[in-house]
Amino acid sequence: MRHVIKSPMIGRLLTWRSPSEPFVKVGERVEPMTTVCVIEALNVCDLIPAELNGRFIEYLRTGNNDFVDFAEPLFVVDSDDLP
């Protein structure tokens, strides 16, 4: 079942850990503690976990350094955990 990971806070979305390496690639397996992105607000960076087991399907926000709002859809994961 598909699950949408939403932003837990407002801030600046960082989807790449370096200029050539995203936190998660499409098709990659994720686990509950897999970091899918970082959201930076007030110079504090929060690691955002996948929170479930599954396969990373799609980026809904592709712009690194884009501003995101609370509860904004960010990613889609095909979950092994949901019925």
N, C-alpha and C positions, 0 to 999 in steps of 0.2 A: 504494500500500500504506500502511496506517495505521501510524504510529509513535508510541509513547508517550514523551514527554519526562519523565524522572524527576529528582527532586531529587538533586544531586550532593553534598549536605551537609545537616546539620541547621541549623535556624534559623527566622527569621521570614520568611514569604512575603509579598512585596509585588508585587501584580499591576497596580497603578495608578501611573503616573508623576505624576499629579495627581488631585484628587478627581473630575474629570470626564473623564479620559483614561487608558484602560488602555494597557499597553505594546503589546498586540496585540489586535485585534478578531476575533471569529469570522468566518471567510470570507476574511480577509486573507492575502495571499501573504507567506511568510517565506523568508529566505535563511539560510545557515549562521551568519552573524554578527548576525542580527536578535535583539535582546534581547526575551525573552518574559516575564521577570520579574526581580526582584532578591531575593536571599536575604541577610538580615542576621543575622550572628552575631558576638557580642562587639564590637559597634559597628563592624564592618567589613561593607560592602555589596558583594556579589559579583553582577555582571551575569551572568545565565544566558542563553546563546544557544540558538537553535533547533537549530543544528548540522546542518541539512539544508535542502534546497529543498522547498517544498511549500505547502499551504494549511492555515491554522490552523482546526481543526475544532471543538474542544471544550475547555472548562475542566473538569478533574476536581476541582480545588480552587478554590472561588469566593471564599472568605473572605480579604479583604485583611488582613494582620497575623496570619494563622493560623500556628501552629507546624507545621513540616513535618519529617519524619524523613528520613534518608539512604535513597535509592532509592525514595521514595514517588512514585507516579504523579501528575503535575501537569497535563499537557496532552496532547491528541491532535493530530497533524499528519498530513494526507494527503500522503505524500511522493512527490516526483518522482524521488528518488535511488535508492530501493530497488526491486529487481526484483519 
